[in-house]
Amino acid sequence: MQPVQKLIGLNIKVARTKRSMSQAMVANKLGVEPNYLSRIERGTVGTPPERLYEIIHILNCDLTEIFPEPSEVETQFNRTEQ
């Protein structure tokens, strides 16, 4: 599992829950199954840029809310290397 992918997934989950939206609700708007969104949020599946754009639009959030800071990525990467 890629550190960036995992952090993006976690940020999607946080943004979704802040907006009181269920996985089923977001998945329905994306046209996917809730278990696919769950895998995105866990970082176990890669997400194409187009899909990320759709998610950001559905959640009505900013890119900076979804994409992690470089320092977060480096910290996570260092943890996985140990």
C-alpha positions in Angstrom: 0.0 0.0 0.0 1.4 3.4 -1.0 1.7 6.0 1.8 0.2 8.8 -0.4 -2.7 6.6 -1.4 -3.4 5.7 2.2 -3.3 9.4 3.3 -5.5 10.5 0.5 -8.0 7.8 1.4 -8.0 8.8 5.1 -8.5 12.5 4.1 -11.5 11.5 1.9 -13.0 9.6 4.8 -12.5 12.6 7.2 -14.0 15.0 4.6 -16.9 12.7 4.1 -17.7 12.2 7.8 -17.3 16.0 8.5 -20.1 16.5 6.0 -22.3 13.8 7.6 -22.3 11.8 4.3 -22.4 8.0 4.4 -20.3 5.8 2.2 -23.4 4.6 0.4 -24.5 8.2 -0.3 -21.1 9.2 -1.8 -20.8 5.8 -3.7 -24.2 6.3 -5.2 -23.3 9.7 -6.5 -20.1 8.3 -7.9 -21.9 5.4 -9.5 -19.9 2.8 -7.7 -20.5 0.2 -4.9 -19.9 1.3 -1.3 -17.2 -1.4 -0.9 -15.2 0.3 -3.7 -15.4 3.7 -1.8 -14.4 1.8 1.3 -11.3 0.5 -0.4 -10.4 4.0 -1.6 -10.7 5.3 1.9 -8.5 2.5 3.3 -6.0 3.2 0.6 -6.1 -0.3 -0.8 -7.0 0.7 -4.3 -5.5 3.4 -6.5 -7.8 6.2 -7.5 -7.5 7.8 -11.0 -7.3 11.6 -11.0 -10.7 11.8 -12.7 -12.3 9.9 -9.8 -10.6 12.1 -7.2 -12.0 15.1 -9.0 -15.5 13.6 -8.8 -15.1 12.8 -5.1 -13.9 16.4 -4.4 -16.8 17.8 -6.3 -19.3 15.5 -4.5 -17.8 16.4 -1.1 -17.7 20.1 -2.1 -14.2 20.4 -0.6 -10.9 21.9 -1.6 -7.9 19.9 -3.1 -5.9 20.8 0.0 -8.4 19.0 2.2 -7.8 15.7 0.3 -4.1 15.9 -0.7 -1.6 15.5 2.2 1.2 17.8 2.9 4.6 16.6 1.7 5.8 16.3 5.3 3.0 13.9 6.1 3.8 11.8 3.1 7.5 11.6 4.1 6.6 10.7 7.7 4.3 7.9 6.5 6.9 6.7 4.0 9.6 6.5 6.6 7.3 4.5 8.9 6.6 1.9 6.2 10.3 1.6 5.4 11.2 0.6 9.0 
